[in-house]
């Protein structure tokens, strides 16, 4: 049987038998798990392959429950690991990744994840996690409608409504909506091109408020349970 080679980001690992681990990596084809036999034995030099957040390329057997044969470490993102806050936010992002439905657009998400990991070098975790979550609404199939009123298609929008899943015009104001300032900021973040645009223009936003809003949006539109959001922004 031929071996296969996959690039991915280590999302989690668990101890398997006495000296081994099962490693879950997120790849452009989705989540893949494999056995890293003997990886708890330091002499084997497999620690980087089982360390969360590392980007690796793994050669593994082509079986239902593959075994890693060899690997290359591409990036260990030390600038995240050296910073507690960045690490906690990155773990939150990886928690979202680990809960993706199997039929998600993985190629798109993988490239977004890789880009966000790079951006952690220059920007803080709260901003990047908020941005990641707003962008990911598309991949979860619950992207907010932002350019026109959700109810009447009026392009003259004034409010942002979590429950209605997007913008509302002046005729459709409701009690629990957010104002135009929030709507504009969500729109700016949703449409920003993170591969080519500078993120400096969103840097000054009140990310605590936007992070709260996007988490509320997830709890009412995305079918996954996320814990610990509030502890990230105390
Ligand atoms: Zn309307």
py3Dmol code that shows the C-alpha trace and the ligand (Angstrom):
import py3Dmol

protein = """\
ATOM      1  CA  UNK A   1       0.000   0.000   0.000  1.00  0.00           C
ATOM      2  CA  UNK A   2       1.193   3.510  -0.820  1.00  0.00           C
ATOM      3  CA  UNK A   3       1.793   6.094   1.849  1.00  0.00           C
ATOM      4  CA  UNK A   4       0.126   9.476   1.751  1.00  0.00           C
ATOM      5  CA  UNK A   5       1.459  12.920   2.606  1.00  0.00           C
ATOM      6  CA  UNK A   6      -0.746  15.625   4.134  1.00  0.00           C
ATOM      7  CA  UNK A   7      -0.163  19.158   5.344  1.00  0.00           C
ATOM      8  CA  UNK A   8      -2.159  20.306   8.339  1.00  0.00           C
ATOM      9  CA  UNK A   9      -2.375  22.172  11.605  1.00  0.00           C
ATOM     10  CA  UNK A  10      -2.353  20.155  14.823  1.00  0.00           C
ATOM     11  CA  UNK A  11      -5.675  20.788  16.553  1.00  0.00           C
ATOM     12  CA  UNK A  12      -5.419  18.334  19.429  1.00  0.00           C
ATOM     13  CA  UNK A  13      -3.871  15.083  20.535  1.00  0.00           C
ATOM     14  CA  UNK A  14      -4.623  12.456  23.110  1.00  0.00           C
ATOM     15  CA  UNK A  15      -2.625   9.778  24.814  1.00  0.00           C
ATOM     16  CA  UNK A  16      -2.958   6.404  23.165  1.00  0.00           C
ATOM     17  CA  UNK A  17      -1.712   3.231  24.785  1.00  0.00           C
ATOM     18  CA  UNK A  18       1.355   3.803  26.897  1.00  0.00           C
ATOM     19  CA  UNK A  19       3.823   5.839  24.908  1.00  0.00           C
ATOM     20  CA  UNK A  20       1.838   7.015  21.924  1.00  0.00           C
ATOM     21  CA  UNK A  21      -0.610   9.664  20.886  1.00  0.00           C
ATOM     22  CA  UNK A  22      -3.499  10.052  18.510  1.00  0.00           C
ATOM     23  CA  UNK A  23      -3.120  13.359  16.683  1.00  0.00           C
ATOM     24  CA  UNK A  24      -5.869  15.346  14.971  1.00  0.00           C
ATOM     25  CA  UNK A  25      -4.750  17.711  12.233  1.00  0.00           C
ATOM     26  CA  UNK A  26      -6.909  20.060  10.232  1.00  0.00           C
ATOM     27  CA  UNK A  27      -6.123  19.919   6.516  1.00  0.00           C
ATOM     28  CA  UNK A  28      -7.608  21.370   3.340  1.00  0.00           C
ATOM     29  CA  UNK A  29      -9.724  18.207   3.165  1.00  0.00           C
ATOM     30  CA  UNK A  30     -10.965  18.423   6.753  1.00  0.00           C
ATOM     31  CA  UNK A  31      -9.939  16.743   9.993  1.00  0.00           C
ATOM     32  CA  UNK A  32      -7.578  13.788   9.788  1.00  0.00           C
ATOM     33  CA  UNK A  33      -6.385  11.631  12.681  1.00  0.00           C
ATOM     34  CA  UNK A  34      -3.390   9.340  12.869  1.00  0.00           C
ATOM     35  CA  UNK A  35      -1.346   7.452  15.426  1.00  0.00           C
ATOM     36  CA  UNK A  36       2.041   8.826  16.393  1.00  0.00           C
ATOM     37  CA  UNK A  37       3.506   5.645  17.815  1.00  0.00           C
ATOM     38  CA  UNK A  38       6.086   6.100  20.537  1.00  0.00           C
ATOM     39  CA  UNK A  39       5.679   9.873  20.403  1.00  0.00           C
ATOM     40  CA  UNK A  40       5.711  10.231  24.202  1.00  0.00           C
ATOM     41  CA  UNK A  41       9.238   8.876  24.156  1.00  0.00           C
ATOM     42  CA  UNK A  42      11.267  12.077  23.874  1.00  0.00           C
ATOM     43  CA  UNK A  43      14.134  10.354  22.134  1.00  0.00           C
ATOM     44  CA  UNK A  44      11.959   9.712  19.104  1.00  0.00           C
ATOM     45  CA  UNK A  45      11.832  13.444  18.317  1.00  0.00           C
ATOM     46  CA  UNK A  46       8.127  13.427  17.557  1.00  0.00           C
ATOM     47  CA  UNK A  47       7.049  16.111  20.009  1.00  0.00           C
ATOM     48  CA  UNK A  48       6.550  18.818  17.322  1.00  0.00           C
ATOM     49  CA  UNK A  49       4.217  16.486  15.461  1.00  0.00           C
ATOM     50  CA  UNK A  50       1.899  16.229  18.452  1.00  0.00           C
ATOM     51  CA  UNK A  51       2.012  19.859  19.621  1.00  0.00           C
ATOM     52  CA  UNK A  52      -1.192  21.847  19.167  1.00  0.00           C
ATOM     53  CA  UNK A  53      -1.011  24.730  16.672  1.00  0.00           C
ATOM     54  CA  UNK A  54       2.038  23.427  14.801  1.00  0.00           C
ATOM     55  CA  UNK A  55       1.807  23.292  11.027  1.00  0.00           C
ATOM     56  CA  UNK A  56       3.271  20.059   9.768  1.00  0.00           C
ATOM     57  CA  UNK A  57       3.462  17.839   6.777  1.00  0.00           C
ATOM     58  CA  UNK A  58       2.998  14.178   7.676  1.00  0.00           C
ATOM     59  CA  UNK A  59       3.717  11.032   5.751  1.00  0.00           C
ATOM     60  CA  UNK A  60       1.337   8.346   6.950  1.00  0.00           C
ATOM     61  CA  UNK A  61       0.103   4.924   5.989  1.00  0.00           C
ATOM     62  CA  UNK A  62      -2.944   4.881   3.768  1.00  0.00           C
ATOM     63  CA  UNK A  63      -5.290   3.033   6.112  1.00  0.00           C
ATOM     64  CA  UNK A  64      -8.494   3.691   7.990  1.00  0.00           C
ATOM     65  CA  UNK A  65      -6.498   4.420  11.145  1.00  0.00           C
ATOM     66  CA  UNK A  66      -3.175   5.609   9.766  1.00  0.00           C
ATOM     67  CA  UNK A  67       0.188   5.665  11.470  1.00  0.00           C
ATOM     68  CA  UNK A  68       2.667   8.517  11.019  1.00  0.00           C
ATOM     69  CA  UNK A  69       5.900   7.427   9.391  1.00  0.00           C
ATOM     70  CA  UNK A  70       7.710  10.732   9.089  1.00  0.00           C
ATOM     71  CA  UNK A  71       6.981  14.442   9.244  1.00  0.00           C
ATOM     72  CA  UNK A  72       8.322  17.929   8.591  1.00  0.00           C
ATOM     73  CA  UNK A  73       7.637  20.888  10.868  1.00  0.00           C
ATOM     74  CA  UNK A  74       6.707  23.950   8.792  1.00  0.00           C
ATOM     75  CA  UNK A  75       5.838  26.450  11.494  1.00  0.00           C
ATOM     76  CA  UNK A  76       5.440  26.384  15.247  1.00  0.00           C
ATOM     77  CA  UNK A  77       4.080  29.949  15.624  1.00  0.00           C
ATOM     78  CA  UNK A  78       6.208  30.729  18.656  1.00  0.00           C
ATOM     79  CA  UNK A  79       4.925  34.321  18.682  1.00  0.00           C
ATOM     80  CA  UNK A  80       1.540  32.893  19.673  1.00  0.00           C
ATOM     81  CA  UNK A  81       2.800  30.302  22.135  1.00  0.00           C
ATOM     82  CA  UNK A  82       4.964  32.880  23.918  1.00  0.00           C
ATOM     83  CA  UNK A  83       1.894  35.016  24.616  1.00  0.00           C
ATOM     84  CA  UNK A  84      -0.770  33.647  26.967  1.00  0.00           C
ATOM     85  CA  UNK A  85      -3.619  35.780  25.604  1.00  0.00           C
ATOM     86  CA  UNK A  86      -2.812  34.945  21.991  1.00  0.00           C
ATOM     87  CA  UNK A  87      -2.629  31.261  22.932  1.00  0.00           C
ATOM     88  CA  UNK A  88      -6.056  31.328  24.596  1.00  0.00           C
ATOM     89  CA  UNK A  89      -7.650  33.018  21.597  1.00  0.00           C
ATOM     90  CA  UNK A  90      -5.966  30.614  19.200  1.00  0.00           C
ATOM     91  CA  UNK A  91      -7.298  27.688  21.247  1.00  0.00           C
ATOM     92  CA  UNK A  92     -10.777  29.165  20.914  1.00  0.00           C
ATOM     93  CA  UNK A  93     -10.329  29.302  17.132  1.00  0.00           C
ATOM     94  CA  UNK A  94      -9.143  25.681  17.114  1.00  0.00           C
ATOM     95  CA  UNK A  95     -12.191  24.718  19.174  1.00  0.00           C
ATOM     96  CA  UNK A  96     -14.389  26.135  16.409  1.00  0.00           C
ATOM     97  CA  UNK A  97     -12.336  24.251  13.809  1.00  0.00           C
ATOM     98  CA  UNK A  98     -12.756  21.008  15.749  1.00  0.00           C
ATOM     99  CA  UNK A  99     -16.546  21.395  15.647  1.00  0.00           C
ATOM    100  CA  UNK A 100     -16.923  22.016  11.926  1.00  0.00           C
ATOM    101  CA  UNK A 101     -19.431  19.844  10.123  1.00  0.00           C
ATOM    102  CA  UNK A 102     -17.797  17.284   7.843  1.00  0.00           C
ATOM    103  CA  UNK A 103     -19.203  18.816   4.669  1.00  0.00           C
ATOM    104  CA  UNK A 104     -17.747  22.291   5.330  1.00  0.00           C
ATOM    105  CA  UNK A 105     -15.725  24.122   2.631  1.00  0.00           C
ATOM    106  CA  UNK A 106     -12.443  22.944   4.172  1.00  0.00           C
ATOM    107  CA  UNK A 107     -10.085  24.267   1.530  1.00  0.00           C
ATOM    108  CA  UNK A 108     -11.337  27.806   2.052  1.00  0.00           C
ATOM    109  CA  UNK A 109     -11.329  27.451   5.837  1.00  0.00           C
ATOM    110  CA  UNK A 110      -7.835  25.966   5.896  1.00  0.00           C
ATOM    111  CA  UNK A 111      -6.415  28.901   3.993  1.00  0.00           C
ATOM    112  CA  UNK A 112      -8.272  31.351   6.268  1.00  0.00           C
ATOM    113  CA  UNK A 113      -6.893  29.569   9.340  1.00  0.00           C
ATOM    114  CA  UNK A 114      -3.354  29.646   7.976  1.00  0.00           C
ATOM    115  CA  UNK A 115      -3.622  33.351   7.202  1.00  0.00           C
ATOM    116  CA  UNK A 116      -5.027  34.132  10.664  1.00  0.00           C
ATOM    117  CA  UNK A 117      -2.137  32.234  12.274  1.00  0.00           C
ATOM    118  CA  UNK A 118       0.294  34.447  10.334  1.00  0.00           C
ATOM    119  CA  UNK A 119      -1.579  37.607  11.302  1.00  0.00           C
ATOM    120  CA  UNK A 120      -1.178  36.794  14.999  1.00  0.00           C
ATOM    121  CA  UNK A 121       2.383  38.034  14.577  1.00  0.00           C
ATOM    122  CA  UNK A 122       1.184  41.629  14.175  1.00  0.00           C
ATOM    123  CA  UNK A 123      -2.318  41.803  15.662  1.00  0.00           C
ATOM    124  CA  UNK A 124      -3.968  40.832  18.916  1.00  0.00           C
ATOM    125  CA  UNK A 125      -5.994  37.730  19.546  1.00  0.00           C
ATOM    126  CA  UNK A 126      -9.284  39.435  20.325  1.00  0.00           C
ATOM    127  CA  UNK A 127      -9.354  41.240  16.992  1.00  0.00           C
ATOM    128  CA  UNK A 128      -8.308  38.202  14.983  1.00  0.00           C
ATOM    129  CA  UNK A 129     -10.739  35.850  16.700  1.00  0.00           C
ATOM    130  CA  UNK A 130     -13.588  38.298  16.116  1.00  0.00           C
ATOM    131  CA  UNK A 131     -12.557  38.602  12.479  1.00  0.00           C
ATOM    132  CA  UNK A 132     -12.215  34.846  12.095  1.00  0.00           C
ATOM    133  CA  UNK A 133     -15.675  34.241  13.549  1.00  0.00           C
ATOM    134  CA  UNK A 134     -17.318  36.906  11.377  1.00  0.00           C
ATOM    135  CA  UNK A 135     -15.656  35.464   8.257  1.00  0.00           C
ATOM    136  CA  UNK A 136     -16.583  31.914   9.270  1.00  0.00           C
ATOM    137  CA  UNK A 137     -20.326  32.663   9.305  1.00  0.00           C
ATOM    138  CA  UNK A 138     -20.089  32.143   5.548  1.00  0.00           C
ATOM    139  CA  UNK A 139     -18.583  28.671   5.921  1.00  0.00           C
ATOM    140  CA  UNK A 140     -21.241  27.732   8.452  1.00  0.00           C
ATOM    141  CA  UNK A 141     -23.881  28.774   5.924  1.00  0.00           C
ATOM    142  CA  UNK A 142     -25.210  31.550   8.164  1.00  0.00           C
ATOM    143  CA  UNK A 143     -23.541  34.642   6.697  1.00  0.00           C
ATOM    144  CA  UNK A 144     -25.431  37.771   7.744  1.00  0.00           C
ATOM    145  CA  UNK A 145     -27.165  39.818   5.055  1.00  0.00           C
ATOM    146  CA  UNK A 146     -25.389  43.152   5.356  1.00  0.00           C
ATOM    147  CA  UNK A 147     -25.991  45.190   2.210  1.00  0.00           C
ATOM    148  CA  UNK A 148     -29.773  45.415   2.377  1.00  0.00           C
ATOM    149  CA  UNK A 149     -32.613  45.081   4.861  1.00  0.00           C
ATOM    150  CA  UNK A 150     -33.238  41.405   5.658  1.00  0.00           C
ATOM    151  CA  UNK A 151     -36.989  42.021   5.614  1.00  0.00           C
ATOM    152  CA  UNK A 152     -37.655  44.403   2.692  1.00  0.00           C
ATOM    153  CA  UNK A 153     -34.376  44.529   0.676  1.00  0.00           C
ATOM    154  CA  UNK A 154     -34.083  48.277   1.219  1.00  0.00           C
ATOM    155  CA  UNK A 155     -30.370  49.114   0.646  1.00  0.00           C
ATOM    156  CA  UNK A 156     -30.633  52.017   3.088  1.00  0.00           C
ATOM    157  CA  UNK A 157     -29.721  50.063   6.203  1.00  0.00           C
ATOM    158  CA  UNK A 158     -29.634  51.408   9.759  1.00  0.00           C
ATOM    159  CA  UNK A 159     -29.371  48.561  12.251  1.00  0.00           C
ATOM    160  CA  UNK A 160     -27.876  45.146  12.839  1.00  0.00           C
ATOM    161  CA  UNK A 161     -30.118  42.406  14.173  1.00  0.00           C
ATOM    162  CA  UNK A 162     -28.762  39.124  15.511  1.00  0.00           C
ATOM    163  CA  UNK A 163     -32.129  37.436  15.455  1.00  0.00           C
ATOM    164  CA  UNK A 164     -32.936  38.490  11.865  1.00  0.00           C
ATOM    165  CA  UNK A 165     -29.418  37.594  10.728  1.00  0.00           C
ATOM    166  CA  UNK A 166     -28.325  40.911   9.279  1.00  0.00           C
ATOM    167  CA  UNK A 167     -29.173  44.502   8.497  1.00  0.00           C
ATOM    168  CA  UNK A 168     -32.500  46.268   8.964  1.00  0.00           C
ATOM    169  CA  UNK A 169     -33.729  49.522   7.428  1.00  0.00           C
ATOM    170  CA  UNK A 170     -35.285  52.444   9.298  1.00  0.00           C
ATOM    171  CA  UNK A 171     -38.771  51.006   8.793  1.00  0.00           C
ATOM    172  CA  UNK A 172     -37.893  47.755  10.489  1.00  0.00           C
ATOM    173  CA  UNK A 173     -36.356  48.926  13.720  1.00  0.00           C
ATOM    174  CA  UNK A 174     -36.785  46.514  16.616  1.00  0.00           C
ATOM    175  CA  UNK A 175     -36.028  46.743  20.268  1.00  0.00           C
ATOM    176  CA  UNK A 176     -32.971  44.522  20.478  1.00  0.00           C
ATOM    177  CA  UNK A 177     -31.038  45.780  17.438  1.00  0.00           C
ATOM    178  CA  UNK A 178     -27.561  47.323  17.314  1.00  0.00           C
ATOM    179  CA  UNK A 179     -26.968  50.738  15.756  1.00  0.00           C
ATOM    180  CA  UNK A 180     -25.515  51.677  12.380  1.00  0.00           C
ATOM    181  CA  UNK A 181     -22.024  52.052  13.811  1.00  0.00           C
ATOM    182  CA  UNK A 182     -21.998  48.349  14.761  1.00  0.00           C
ATOM    183  CA  UNK A 183     -23.556  47.387  11.441  1.00  0.00           C
ATOM    184  CA  UNK A 184     -20.853  49.284   9.531  1.00  0.00           C
ATOM    185  CA  UNK A 185     -18.065  47.707  11.551  1.00  0.00           C
ATOM    186  CA  UNK A 186     -19.387  44.189  11.063  1.00  0.00           C
ATOM    187  CA  UNK A 187     -19.720  44.922   7.348  1.00  0.00           C
ATOM    188  CA  UNK A 188     -16.168  46.276   7.153  1.00  0.00           C
ATOM    189  CA  UNK A 189     -14.767  43.183   8.892  1.00  0.00           C
ATOM    190  CA  UNK A 190     -16.892  40.760   6.906  1.00  0.00           C
ATOM    191  CA  UNK A 191     -15.739  42.166   3.559  1.00  0.00           C
ATOM    192  CA  UNK A 192     -12.112  42.965   4.394  1.00  0.00           C
ATOM    193  CA  UNK A 193      -9.643  41.091   2.194  1.00  0.00           C
ATOM    194  CA  UNK A 194      -7.293  39.560   4.746  1.00  0.00           C
ATOM    195  CA  UNK A 195      -4.859  38.424   2.064  1.00  0.00           C
ATOM    196  CA  UNK A 196      -4.295  41.873   0.524  1.00  0.00           C
ATOM    197  CA  UNK A 197      -5.725  44.641   2.729  1.00  0.00           C
ATOM    198  CA  UNK A 198      -4.066  46.038   5.817  1.00  0.00           C
ATOM    199  CA  UNK A 199      -6.043  45.315   8.959  1.00  0.00           C
ATOM    200  CA  UNK A 200      -5.005  48.634  10.445  1.00  0.00           C
ATOM    201  CA  UNK A 201      -8.325  50.197   9.525  1.00  0.00           C
ATOM    202  CA  UNK A 202     -10.248  47.858  11.832  1.00  0.00           C
ATOM    203  CA  UNK A 203      -7.670  47.973  14.617  1.00  0.00           C
ATOM    204  CA  UNK A 204      -9.332  50.834  16.473  1.00  0.00           C
ATOM    205  CA  UNK A 205     -12.733  49.136  16.757  1.00  0.00           C
ATOM    206  CA  UNK A 206     -14.179  48.198  20.149  1.00  0.00           C
ATOM    207  CA  UNK A 207     -13.482  44.506  19.697  1.00  0.00           C
ATOM    208  CA  UNK A 208     -14.849  43.507  23.088  1.00  0.00           C
ATOM    209  CA  UNK A 209     -18.305  44.574  21.992  1.00  0.00           C
ATOM    210  CA  UNK A 210     -17.968  43.019  18.525  1.00  0.00           C
ATOM    211  CA  UNK A 211     -16.656  39.770  20.029  1.00  0.00           C
ATOM    212  CA  UNK A 212     -19.699  39.627  22.326  1.00  0.00           C
ATOM    213  CA  UNK A 213     -22.023  40.274  19.406  1.00  0.00           C
ATOM    214  CA  UNK A 214     -20.460  37.629  17.172  1.00  0.00           C
ATOM    215  CA  UNK A 215     -20.640  35.083  19.998  1.00  0.00           C
ATOM    216  CA  UNK A 216     -24.325  35.871  20.483  1.00  0.00           C
ATOM    217  CA  UNK A 217     -24.753  35.519  16.731  1.00  0.00           C
ATOM    218  CA  UNK A 218     -23.152  32.068  16.880  1.00  0.00           C
ATOM    219  CA  UNK A 219     -25.315  30.951  19.771  1.00  0.00           C
ATOM    220  CA  UNK A 220     -28.450  31.769  17.832  1.00  0.00           C
ATOM    221  CA  UNK A 221     -27.401  30.706  14.297  1.00  0.00           C
ATOM    222  CA  UNK A 222     -24.559  28.170  14.439  1.00  0.00           C
ATOM    223  CA  UNK A 223     -25.258  24.690  15.649  1.00  0.00           C
ATOM    224  CA  UNK A 224     -22.169  24.272  17.835  1.00  0.00           C
ATOM    225  CA  UNK A 225     -21.607  24.855  21.515  1.00  0.00           C
ATOM    226  CA  UNK A 226     -18.664  27.095  22.378  1.00  0.00           C
ATOM    227  CA  UNK A 227     -17.583  27.540  25.941  1.00  0.00           C
ATOM    228  CA  UNK A 228     -15.302  30.089  27.531  1.00  0.00           C
ATOM    229  CA  UNK A 229     -15.938  33.136  25.324  1.00  0.00           C
ATOM    230  CA  UNK A 230     -16.680  35.388  28.288  1.00  0.00           C
ATOM    231  CA  UNK A 231     -13.505  34.386  30.113  1.00  0.00           C
ATOM    232  CA  UNK A 232     -11.493  35.665  27.135  1.00  0.00           C
ATOM    233  CA  UNK A 233     -12.691  39.247  27.465  1.00  0.00           C
ATOM    234  CA  UNK A 234     -12.869  39.899  31.216  1.00  0.00           C
TER     235      UNK A 234
END
"""
ligand_1 = """\
1
ZN
Zn -36.731 47.006 5.835
"""
view = py3Dmol.view(width=600, height=400)
view.addModel(protein, "pdb")
view.setStyle({"model": 0}, {"cartoon": {"style": "trace"}})
view.addModel(ligand_1, "xyz")
view.setStyle({"model": 1}, {"stick": {}})
view.zoomTo()
view.show()
